[in-house]
């Protein structure tokens, strides 16, 4: 792991990987969107409106995954003082907040025709809303200090404190009586969703994941380049 | 153990000398609660329905008020660095600070809460669970608040940032605290809610000081 701690090596590796990541993202999202909008069947109950699922579910899964990335990066930064780990965590957080926002908004747009309400205070929606505020709090804390290293360390601790929310989000539909649909994919006994809907969902989820990886690499490269520019400016 | 008690007594003595701090928190609690009849109307049945929620939420906000100063005075005059060098681990010092905060802020809130619930026409079945729930919940609020206070030491706009960080983490305590009162009022079991509140407290006692001490260490580096 510490082999990749060298920023110059990271820049070389990411420059090599980035075109393939971006290309794969574009391909997967294109295929996924076509499958989701045209090939996948309409739901027998919800009709065509079920297609919001192909955006809502991947965005929801990404919001939790990115928080796990932020928490993992924070743990690595705190324990091993890995120089790129907290940069990765800080650059991933706004992306995670964005995915959470997409999840909440798309869910709200889906809920209106399906449940008859834009919002309901059930366990899943409330815990995802709390996740959104955890992201915002993390971003605010990192930028709240004049000394950026203090901000980085404080943010790392906060990210680890907030990790307790992730199992709550996952299991909230089991622990409480909720309006939100219970787990139909990652559950004991296997997925209960039809294969014709499962495959477009997987492709969209994979596309979203590669989209996140691509953006994260771009953001980390920009951050390292900006640091290099300001170091050069100070040297002059 | 004696060093721990020494630290608790030090904070209690400082708080008592200040005097005004606990009184201001109680005054805020009182004022914020009595705003609600003005805002939503004085109908007793409606106030009774939302009484538990109002009392708990304003108690949460009142507990937030005094959190910013938990470590700030020691941080600013340099005694935090001296405390970090003491043989007593920083985690236990955080526990001492949180205990003192609970005794000076949380406990007064617990004592005043039934009086305010009376003003909001809470049904009589709710008072016991309200006091018990708040007695279990306010130490947890002090512990979680200590994490936020330690993280925002020396930050710009530390007070507002502290609220932003700590309020999402307060939500589980709020849910079960109000749940206990609502259960009692509607004739259901209160034990599950109180057990979960106790579980939150027991989880916060070891975990919150670890996080807060880590934050304090990187604040004095």
Interface residues (C-beta under 8 A of the other chain):
Chain A: X78 X126 X130 X133 X134 X136 X137 X140 X141 X144 X145 X146 X150 X153 X154 X157 X158 X160 X161 X162 X165
Chain B: X147 X151 X152 X154 X155 X156 X157 X158 X161 X164 X165 X167 X168 X169 X171 X211 X214 X215 X218 X219
